[in-house]
Amino acid sequence: MLYPDQECTIAALKSNFMKTILITGATSGIGKATAELLARQGNRIIICGRRKEVLEAVKTELSKYTEIFSLSFDVRNLDEVESAITSLPENWKEIDVLINNAGNAHGLDPLSAGKTDDWDSMIDGNVKGLLYVSKMIIPAMKTKNLGHVINISSVAARQTYSNGVVYCATKKAVDVISEGMRLELTEFGIKVTNIQPGAVETDFSMVRFKGDGEKAATVYAGYEALKAEDIADAIAYCINAPKHVTISDMTIYPSAQSEPRTIYRK
């Protein structure tokens, strides 16, 4: 039980440490789980996504915890990114943490049989989209000499696997971009964190297999995959670390996975 003076102290601490956090791909999976956890911790959250109806439903759901603002845009479209972020009201423009979570995997084909539309979607979303959003947010962080950029990569960046060459390449690019950001931004007091999740049970495989539920289910059969909430916990840990501490890189596997291509199933 907390006494009134203790409650006041905790409220003051929450106020002092409250951050404004922008999350891309916040309508499902890791993005949504992260938005919920960080909202419950008392941060102000800007949730971003393409599906406006879903975005508004998530906003309503999370508004019981804290202030939520929603922006509907496609990270792959530079004009939409610029228009949406520029449209933020003045009291939402000072972003403390950017979480580049939006991304996708399309198809699982050998390079020789790959679909160029799938390649474009992955390159535009996983690489160019991350760059577009970052370019809009980072200058203000540099001006105030404070901020945190968190990029969601994948263990696919650590080891290329057959039939996933382009996806692996895009996630390797996220690793390289994160390293470059760290080199450019550390002097401005901006932290950069690169997170590489292993197998996480979300809509990821449903998207990759274009809605084939049976095929998607086989990806997570015979073992306990990570949950979106597990990655959200890791992201929150990085954000809440002391000011002098930067978690630069974090790789997270389910216990049954030893490397990107090897999962021990029962």
Secondary structure, DSSP 8 states (H G I E B T S, - for coil): ---HHHHHHHHHHHHHH--EEEESSTTSHHHHHHHHHHHHTT-EEEEEES-HHHHHHHHHHHTTTS-EEEEE--TT-HHHHHHHHHTS-GGG---SEEEE----------GGG--HHHHHHHIIIIIIHHHHHHHHHHHHHHHHT-EEEEEE--GGGTS--TT-HHHHHHHHHHHHHHHHHHHHHGGGTEEEEEEEE--B-SSHHHHHTTT-HHHHHHHTTTS--B-HHHHHHHHHHHHHS-TT----EEEE--TTEEETTEE---
